[in-house]
């Protein structure tokens, strides 16, 4: 398992690489127009502050506080407000008082020229398309994965509600629904099956039952006990409690039991 420091460093490299590629790409695109790559490089570098502010406010604050909580309309409103703020407070002053006349041949006469503000907003927004698109795609994939997991759980629950086991006792067979079984206890060459209503004594092996119940909410906690996890009221490192009774967790099963119960 990688440490947090390694993960953070790798994430930092990813972000730095993205901005280097972004600046390089647009320097090349605009440079092919007039063959002045240095000028276009400087324009892209000097435009970074507004783009950085827009992207990281959106990713670090707007996504976790609004988008991830389903507040899509508020997310869109705040994104537009941040975009306008970056345009008016950062990018427009940079363009008008530093870039224009030095790296661009024209000078704006009006700070709040609507066409210039719109062009500036579109220019800033380009930098956010890939990170925000990636975030939205990741959110959609994660939501779809959760939905699929819920569907699997619901299917298992539906099957569990209707599943039953036939136990043989003498010449008769007894039908017990899994949802009614609280625990199963091994008693030498026979087993005790405790349901909500009563305890049943059948001939059989707890090991065979364990393999039959492996895809159901049952857990082998001891060489003598299988419990229905739906009935567990509490647990610790030594036992589980069902209906006020404590059942021991065997050393052989302890690691697996605690891992599954804690998850």
GUDRENZA-339215 format. One line per field, with one value per residue (C-alpha): residue in three letters; residue number from 1; x, y, z. Coordinates in nm, 3 decimals. Example, Ala and Ser with C-alpha at 12.3 -4.5 7.8 and 13.67 -1.06 7.14 Angstrom:
# GUDRENZA-339215
residuo <- ALA,SER
num <- 1,2
px <- 1.230,1.367
py <- -0.450,-0.106
pz <- 0.780,0.714
This chain:
# GUDRENZA-339215
residuo <- UNK,UNK,UNK,UNK,UNK,UNK,UNK,UNK,UNK,UNK,UNK,UNK,UNK,UNK,UNK,UNK,UNK,UNK,UNK,UNK,UNK,UNK,UNK,UNK,UNK,UNK,UNK,UNK,UNK,UNK,UNK,UNK,UNK,UNK,UNK,UNK,UNK,UNK,UNK,UNK,UNK,UNK,UNK,UNK,UNK,UNK,UNK,UNK,UNK,UNK,UNK,UNK,UNK,UNK,UNK,UNK,UNK,UNK,UNK,UNK,UNK,UNK,UNK,UNK,UNK,UNK,UNK,UNK,UNK,UNK,UNK,UNK,UNK,UNK,UNK,UNK,UNK,UNK,UNK,UNK,UNK,UNK,UNK,UNK,UNK,UNK,UNK,UNK,UNK,UNK,UNK,UNK,UNK,UNK,UNK,UNK,UNK,UNK,UNK,UNK,UNK,UNK,UNK,UNK,UNK,UNK,UNK,UNK,UNK,UNK,UNK,UNK,UNK,UNK,UNK,UNK,UNK,UNK,UNK,UNK,UNK,UNK,UNK,UNK,UNK,UNK,UNK,UNK,UNK,UNK,UNK,UNK,UNK,UNK,UNK,UNK,UNK,UNK,UNK,UNK,UNK,UNK,UNK,UNK,UNK,UNK,UNK,UNK,UNK,UNK,UNK,UNK,UNK,UNK,UNK,UNK,UNK,UNK,UNK,UNK,UNK,UNK,UNK,UNK,UNK,UNK,UNK,UNK,UNK,UNK,UNK,UNK,UNK,UNK,UNK,UNK,UNK,UNK,UNK,UNK,UNK,UNK,UNK,UNK,UNK,UNK,UNK,UNK,UNK,UNK,UNK,UNK,UNK,UNK,UNK,UNK,UNK,UNK,UNK,UNK,UNK,UNK,UNK,UNK,UNK,UNK,UNK,UNK,UNK,UNK,UNK,UNK,UNK,UNK,UNK,UNK,UNK,UNK,UNK,UNK,UNK,UNK,UNK,UNK,UNK,UNK,UNK,UNK,UNK,UNK,UNK,UNK,UNK,UNK,UNK,UNK,UNK,UNK,UNK,UNK,UNK,UNK,UNK,UNK,UNK,UNK,UNK,UNK,UNK,UNK,UNK,UNK,UNK,UNK,UNK,UNK,UNK,UNK,UNK,UNK,UNK,UNK,UNK
num <- 1,2,3,4,5,6,7,8,9,10,11,12,13,14,15,16,17,18,19,20,21,22,23,24,25,26,27,28,29,30,31,32,33,34,35,36,37,38,39,40,41,42,43,44,45,46,47,48,49,50,51,52,53,54,55,56,57,58,59,60,61,62,63,64,65,66,67,68,69,70,71,72,73,74,75,76,77,78,79,80,81,82,83,84,85,86,87,88,89,90,91,92,93,94,95,96,97,98,99,100,101,102,103,104,105,106,107,108,109,110,111,112,113,114,115,116,117,118,119,120,121,122,123,124,125,126,127,128,129,130,131,132,133,134,135,136,137,138,139,140,141,142,143,144,145,146,147,148,149,150,151,152,153,154,155,156,157,158,159,160,161,162,163,164,165,166,167,168,169,170,171,172,173,174,175,176,177,178,179,180,181,182,183,184,185,186,187,188,189,190,191,192,193,194,195,196,197,198,199,200,201,202,203,204,205,206,207,208,209,210,211,212,213,214,215,216,217,218,219,220,221,222,223,224,225,226,227,228,229,230,231,232,233,234,235,236,237,238,239,240,241,242,243,244,245,246,247,248,249,250,251,252,253,254,255,256,257,258,259,260,261,262,263
px <- 0.000,0.159,0.208,0.018,0.342,0.399,0.038,0.060,0.388,0.247,-0.061,0.162,0.356,0.026,-0.091,0.243,0.254,-0.098,-0.013,0.316,0.136,-0.142,0.097,0.306,0.002,-0.145,0.197,0.238,-0.115,-0.093,0.274,0.194,-0.019,0.257,0.573,0.644,0.656,0.824,0.553,0.278,0.459,0.471,0.101,0.013,0.236,0.099,-0.255,-0.192,-0.291,-0.657,-0.677,-0.519,-0.759,-1.064,-0.959,-0.856,-1.146,-1.375,-1.199,-1.120,-1.435,-1.723,-1.709,-1.701,-1.938,-2.195,-2.154,-2.088,-2.397,-2.620,-2.654,-2.586,-2.767,-2.581,-2.257,-2.321,-2.411,-2.099,-1.880,-2.002,-1.947,-1.591,-1.527,-1.650,-1.439,-1.124,-1.194,-1.255,-1.012,-0.717,-0.712,-0.857,-0.613,-0.324,-0.427,-0.495,-0.205,0.074,0.021,-0.136,0.120,0.404,0.319,0.010,0.009,-0.323,-0.436,-0.788,-0.951,-1.222,-1.173,-1.534,-1.565,-1.826,-1.663,-1.320,-1.461,-1.647,-1.336,-1.132,-1.386,-1.386,-1.007,-0.990,-1.261,-1.063,-0.814,-1.092,-1.259,-1.030,-0.998,-1.369,-1.467,-1.245,-1.403,-1.755,-1.661,-1.509,-1.823,-2.042,-1.828,-1.830,-2.209,-2.262,-2.038,-2.233,-2.561,-2.436,-2.323,-2.667,-2.835,-2.616,-2.695,-3.069,-3.054,-2.871,-3.121,-3.411,-3.256,-3.177,-3.539,-3.661,-3.372,-3.417,-3.230,-3.375,-3.250,-3.297,-3.420,-3.499,-3.711,-3.842,-3.704,-3.749,-3.752,-3.590,-3.565,-3.220,-3.365,-3.502,-3.175,-2.983,-2.690,-2.576,-2.385,-2.184,-2.244,-2.019,-2.199,-2.506,-2.589,-2.815,-2.993,-3.139,-3.423,-3.639,-3.897,-3.707,-3.391,-3.373,-3.148,-3.037,-2.779,-2.511,-2.173,-2.111,-1.829,-2.070,-2.314,-2.037,-1.978,-2.353,-2.392,-2.075,-2.267,-2.519,-2.486,-2.351,-2.005,-1.801,-1.664,-1.553,-1.505,-1.840,-2.039,-2.176,-2.375,-2.619,-2.454,-2.797,-2.864,-2.534,-2.612,-2.251,-1.901,-1.548,-1.218,-1.326,-1.697,-2.017,-2.353,-2.681,-3.009,-2.821,-2.596,-2.219,-2.054,-1.674,-1.454,-1.195,-0.830,-0.825,-1.117,-1.046,-0.872,-1.132,-1.427,-1.314,-1.227,-1.573,-1.765,-1.576,-1.639
py <- 0.000,0.329,0.593,0.921,1.107,0.901,0.950,1.327,1.350,1.152,1.377,1.686,1.552,1.489,1.849,2.002,1.785,1.892,2.264,2.218,2.029,2.287,2.581,2.391,2.290,2.641,2.795,2.563,2.621,3.002,2.997,2.829,3.134,3.395,3.188,3.391,3.107,3.307,3.572,3.313,3.124,3.439,3.509,3.155,3.174,3.515,3.381,3.094,3.271,3.319,2.966,2.813,2.998,2.889,2.524,2.473,2.662,2.444,2.116,2.176,2.358,2.360,1.987,1.853,2.116,2.129,1.892,1.577,1.651,1.676,2.056,2.089,2.420,2.588,2.440,2.597,2.935,2.945,2.826,3.115,3.361,3.234,3.251,3.613,3.696,3.547,3.739,4.079,4.065,3.869,3.806,4.133,4.355,4.127,4.152,4.526,4.654,4.405,4.169,4.411,4.646,4.423,4.081,4.172,4.451,4.610,4.804,4.789,5.125,5.005,4.777,4.652,4.607,4.328,4.156,4.158,4.027,3.748,3.647,3.651,3.433,3.181,3.180,3.111,2.847,2.641,2.547,2.410,2.186,1.884,1.885,1.952,1.707,1.447,1.514,1.481,1.161,1.021,1.114,0.944,0.627,0.619,0.671,0.396,0.161,0.233,0.176,-0.158,-0.256,-0.165,-0.371,-0.670,-0.623,-0.594,-0.907,-1.097,-0.969,-1.078,-1.423,-1.442,-1.370,-1.664,-1.906,-2.215,-2.533,-2.881,-3.067,-3.440,-3.590,-3.958,-4.019,-3.661,-3.342,-3.007,-2.677,-2.381,-2.032,-1.875,-1.546,-1.730,-1.901,-1.717,-1.953,-2.312,-2.512,-2.828,-3.105,-3.399,-3.588,-3.365,-2.994,-2.759,-2.500,-2.212,-2.019,-1.736,-1.982,-2.288,-2.499,-2.794,-3.096,-3.250,-3.496,-3.321,-3.149,-2.781,-2.779,-2.886,-2.616,-2.355,-2.420,-2.409,-2.073,-1.904,-1.656,-1.574,-1.348,-1.632,-1.638,-1.920,-1.771,-2.091,-2.458,-2.511,-2.204,-2.038,-1.722,-1.517,-1.172,-1.006,-1.109,-0.994,-0.729,-0.650,-0.793,-0.752,-0.931,-1.241,-1.297,-1.193,-1.141,-1.270,-1.243,-1.164,-1.471,-1.458,-1.684,-1.726,-1.628,-1.898,-1.802,-1.967,-1.753,-1.430,-1.230,-1.311,-1.258,-0.916,-0.804,-0.894,-0.758,-0.428,-0.386
pz <- 0.000,-0.110,0.154,0.155,0.078,-0.237,-0.349,-0.294,-0.486,-0.777,-0.781,-0.781,-1.082,-1.260,-1.209,-1.306,-1.619,-1.715,-1.701,-1.886,-2.162,-2.169,-2.207,-2.463,-2.670,-2.696,-2.750,-3.048,-3.181,-3.172,-3.269,-3.601,-3.685,-3.666,-3.600,-3.285,-3.034,-2.758,-2.761,-2.750,-2.474,-2.259,-2.319,-2.207,-1.897,-1.794,-1.836,-1.593,-1.265,-1.364,-1.502,-1.194,-0.963,-1.168,-1.192,-0.829,-0.673,-0.883,-0.804,-0.436,-0.327,-0.577,-0.654,-0.295,-0.154,-0.434,-0.729,-0.527,-0.316,-0.620,-0.612,-0.985,-1.037,-0.751,-0.882,-1.225,-1.071,-0.853,-1.139,-1.356,-1.069,-1.014,-1.389,-1.400,-1.092,-1.248,-1.567,-1.408,-1.116,-1.261,-1.634,-1.765,-1.568,-1.674,-2.038,-2.042,-1.832,-1.902,-2.196,-2.445,-2.599,-2.480,-2.621,-2.822,-3.080,-2.978,-2.669,-2.523,-2.470,-2.232,-1.932,-1.936,-2.310,-2.341,-2.639,-2.473,-2.143,-2.325,-2.520,-2.200,-2.016,-2.302,-2.304,-1.928,-1.949,-2.203,-1.930,-1.710,-1.969,-1.928,-1.542,-1.488,-1.761,-1.597,-1.258,-1.398,-1.582,-1.261,-1.066,-1.329,-1.328,-0.946,-0.934,-1.191,-0.994,-0.674,-0.859,-0.989,-0.638,-0.499,-0.769,-0.680,-0.309,-0.382,-0.595,-0.322,-0.065,-0.283,-0.328,0.043,0.139,-0.068,-0.023,0.190,0.286,0.316,0.625,0.660,0.984,0.971,0.664,0.656,0.508,0.680,0.493,0.669,0.518,0.544,0.672,0.976,1.075,1.350,1.389,1.332,1.591,1.532,1.786,1.694,1.413,1.401,1.392,1.584,1.368,1.570,1.405,1.532,1.659,1.782,1.764,1.522,1.557,1.226,1.105,0.899,0.878,0.952,0.694,0.419,0.528,0.519,0.148,0.077,0.256,0.123,-0.098,0.175,0.482,0.695,0.854,1.005,1.328,1.504,1.423,1.598,1.486,1.173,1.239,1.033,1.021,0.996,1.357,1.506,1.769,1.861,1.832,1.962,1.909,2.103,2.040,1.863,2.030,1.889,2.077,2.399,2.375,2.315,2.058,2.058,1.764,1.700,1.653,1.310,1.192,1.381,1.106,0.839,1.077,1.199,0.846,0.715,1.013,1.008,0.637
